[in-house]
Amino acid sequence: MGVMSGPYVIRGSVSLPEAELMWRFSRSSGPGGQHVNTSDSQVELRFDLAATEALPDVWKERALQRLENRLVGGVIAVRASEHRSQWRNRETALVRLASLLAEATAPPPRPRRKTRIPRGINERRLREKKQRGETKRGRSGRDW
């Protein structure tokens, strides 16, 4: 097949270092017929998040905190077995790991600033509400 398509960028200029990726291949239970019994097409990609130097410290802290329930000894593992070819499963696993780390290292959302509703708008809403109630009350046949 071809060469893996380039360094997998997490965000900005930060990418996954090829040297720190640990690959493991095993027999897949997915599609492939008799071919499945002879080829190691399932891919497990492991990345030592706790020991990496590739991520800025702030990102690393954030990722370790957000992914703590997925980490085993500071290592994150991603598995892929949906394709018949090992190469495509490797690509899938890399993309998954990169997007997982991108999500985990993203800065927290800005806190919401409260805004005041202008008094005129609130009064108009209450006036229309009252009017609607009057209209509905007028529909009941009590006065007949």
C-alpha positions in Angstrom: 0.0 0.0 0.0 1.1 3.6 0.5 2.8 5.5 3.2 0.8 6.8 6.1 -0.6 10.2 5.3 1.6 12.6 7.2 1.9 13.7 10.8 -1.5 13.7 12.5 -2.1 17.3 13.7 -4.0 17.6 17.0 -4.4 21.4 16.8 -2.3 24.2 15.5 1.3 23.2 15.1 1.1 20.3 17.6 1.0 16.8 16.1 1.3 13.2 17.2 5.0 12.1 17.3 5.4 8.9 15.2 8.2 7.7 17.7 5.8 7.8 20.7 3.0 5.7 19.0 2.9 2.1 20.1 1.2 -0.3 17.6 -0.2 -3.8 18.2 -1.8 -6.0 15.6 -4.1 -8.9 16.2 -6.7 -11.0 14.4 -9.8 -9.1 13.7 -13.3 -10.4 14.2 -14.7 -8.0 11.6 -15.4 -8.5 7.9 -13.1 -10.5 5.7 -14.3 -14.1 5.4 -11.5 -16.7 5.5 -9.0 -14.0 5.1 -9.7 -12.9 8.7 -8.2 -16.1 10.1 -4.8 -15.5 8.5 -4.2 -11.7 8.7 -3.6 -9.4 11.7 -5.9 -6.6 10.6 -7.1 -5.3 14.0 -5.0 -2.4 15.2 -4.5 -1.2 18.7 -2.7 2.1 19.0 -1.3 3.2 22.3 0.0 6.6 23.3 1.7 7.4 26.6 0.0 10.6 27.5 1.6 10.9 30.9 5.2 10.7 29.6 4.9 12.6 26.3 6.9 15.7 25.6 4.9 16.5 22.4 2.1 18.3 24.1 2.3 21.7 25.9 2.1 21.2 29.6 -1.3 23.0 29.9 -2.8 20.7 27.2 -1.2 17.6 28.9 -2.8 18.5 32.3 -6.1 19.1 30.6 -6.0 15.8 28.7 -4.9 13.8 31.7 -7.8 15.2 33.7 -10.5 14.8 31.0 -9.4 11.3 29.9 -8.6 9.9 33.4 -11.3 7.2 33.1 -9.9 6.0 29.8 -6.2 5.9 30.8 -4.4 2.8 32.0 -1.2 3.9 33.7 -1.2 7.2 31.8 -1.5 5.4 28.5 -4.5 5.9 26.2 -5.4 3.1 23.8 -7.5 3.2 20.6 -8.7 0.1 18.7 -9.9 -0.1 15.1 -11.0 -3.2 13.2 -13.8 -2.1 10.9 -11.7 -2.4 7.7 -10.3 -5.5 6.0 -6.9 -4.0 5.5 -4.5 -3.3 8.4 -3.4 -0.1 6.7 -6.9 1.4 6.7 -7.4 0.3 10.3 -4.1 2.1 11.2 -5.4 5.3 9.5 -8.7 5.0 11.4 -7.0 4.5 14.7 -4.7 7.5 14.1 -7.6 9.7 13.2 -9.5 8.6 16.3 -6.6 9.2 18.6 -5.9 12.6 17.1 -9.5 13.7 17.4 -9.8 12.4 20.9 -6.7 14.3 22.0 -7.9 17.4 20.1 -11.2 17.3 22.1 -9.5 16.6 25.4 -7.0 19.4 25.0 -9.5 22.0 23.9 -9.7 25.1 26.1 -12.8 25.2 28.3 -15.7 27.2 26.9 -15.9 30.9 28.0 -18.3 31.4 30.9 -21.6 32.8 29.8 -22.2 36.4 30.5 -25.6 37.2 31.9 -27.5 39.8 29.8 -30.4 41.8 31.1 -33.7 41.8 29.1 -34.7 45.4 28.3 -37.7 46.5 30.4 -39.7 47.4 27.3 -39.4 44.0 25.8 -40.4 42.3 29.1 -43.4 44.6 29.5 -44.5 44.0 25.9 -44.3 40.2 26.5 -46.4 40.4 29.6 -49.0 42.7 27.8 -49.3 40.2 24.9 -49.6 37.3 27.4 -52.4 39.1 29.2 -54.2 39.8 25.9 -53.8 36.2 24.8 -55.4 35.1 28.1 -58.3 37.5 27.5 -58.9 36.1 24.0 -59.0 32.6 25.4 -61.2 33.6 28.3 -63.6 35.1 25.7 -63.9 31.7 24.0 -65.3 29.9 27.0 -69.1 29.6 26.9 -69.6 30.6 30.6 -71.6 33.8 30.0 -74.3 32.2 27.8 
